[in-house]
Amino acid sequence: MARSVLQSALADLADVPATSRWVRNGAVRLHALDYGGDGVPLVVLPGITSPAITMDFVARELTDLVRPIVLDVRGRGLSDSGATYTLDDYASDTLAVIAGLGLDRPLLLGHSMGARIAAAVAAGGAALRGTVLVDPPMSGPGRDPYPTTLAAFLGQLAEAARGTDADEVARSWPRWPRREQELRARWLSSCNPDAVAATHAGFETENFFDAWPKVPAPTVLIHGADSPVVTAAGVTEARAANPAAQFVQVPEAGHMVFWDNPTPARTLLRQSLTDLT
């Protein structure tokens, strides 16, 4: 299954109020969207099949508070593919972006896979102002599997490779704003199937709770009230494992928190970031 960036997808960048930045981590060239401004840097780490541009509707609403910099995680968007796709690889890429762009004690915001990356970076002792983890996968060895199967992800990538549209995306994600359905239709083909498969395997072999207790305050864990990824039992365990953390629940939202219920999710995120800055 080929990875490709469509011309129509590249044209979307003309409507994004951000500048492309490039950083190298070894042989891997990493792309990020930098929204600029004088605020505290906020490095945004998206999910398993979410190129940077798909977080635009979140990032652009934060520029009065912070300087959002949204990473195309390796194997997605305009960033290179890598030889491997471990949590350590993703954490190393994040540190390379922080160093390469000269970011002084940034905040980290991660959704899903990105939340796991943020936790790994913070637990490793990086100089950060704080972290916001949004619906991190709590699957891992000896735990319930991640609720979306690899076959489902690969099926979506196959649809994108043959050519999909917003109507087809809407059948899987009917609650999403139309623009976000359109962006997913145009950008999903930029996701490397090997990267997705390796990351999905990591959801089962790399334990979030190895890093989470070591994530220093201030940290906020935001989760969807209806998420199958961060369940009520998962919240209880996470509270016990990191008592200094703050917890925020977004009503009427599943795992795709910002897409499922955009306005409350962004409002609660703004409140969390205000507290951190």
C-alpha positions, 0 to 999 in steps of 0.5 A: 500500500503506497504512501502519498501526499495528494496535490489537493492536500498540499493546497489545504496548507494555503488556508492554514495560518501557520509556517512550515518548519523542518527539523532533522533527527538523524536521517528523518526529516520532520515537518511541523506547522508553527502558528507563531506568536510570543506565547509559551511554545506548545508542541502538539503531538497528534494521533496514529492517523492524524497528520499535523493539519488535522489539528489545525482547528484546535491549534488556530484557536489557541494562538492568543494563549500559546505558540502552537507547533504541530508535528507531523509525526514520522510516517505521517503528513510531510515528515519522512518515514522512519526505519522504526516506529517505537515510542522511543523513536517518537520521543526522540523526534519530539526532543529533536523538534524542541532543540531544533526550533530552540523552544525554551521549556515548552508545553506538550499537548498530545492526543491518543498516540501523541499523549503516549509520546508526551508522557514518554518525553516528560517521564524521561526528564525533558525540561517542560513547563507541563503536559496535557494528555488527551485520551491516551491509550491505556492498553498494554501487556496484560490489559484489554486490547486497543478498541480499534483493530489494526484491520480497521485502520488498514481498511481506512488506509486502503480507502484513502489509497484508492481515493476517498471523499468526505462522504465516505469518511462521514460514514465512519465519523458522522459527528465530525465537522465537515471540514475535518471529514474533508481534511481526513479524506485528503490527508489520510493517504499520507500515513505510512501503513508500516508506521500505523501497524507498528504503532498499533502493535506498540499500543499492546506491547508498550505500557502507558503506565510505565511512563505515567507515574513518572510524568511530573506536575503540572500535568492534565489528563483530558478524556472523553466521557464516552471514550472506550480508550480511557474508561472510568476504570482507567481514570481511577487507575490513572488517578491512583498512579499519579496523584498530582495530575489534574483530570478533565472530562469532556461531555458527549465525546468519545476517543476523538475528543476534539472532533466529537464535541469541538466547542466544549473540548476546546474550551476545557483545553483552553482552561487547562492551558491557562492554568499551565501558563 
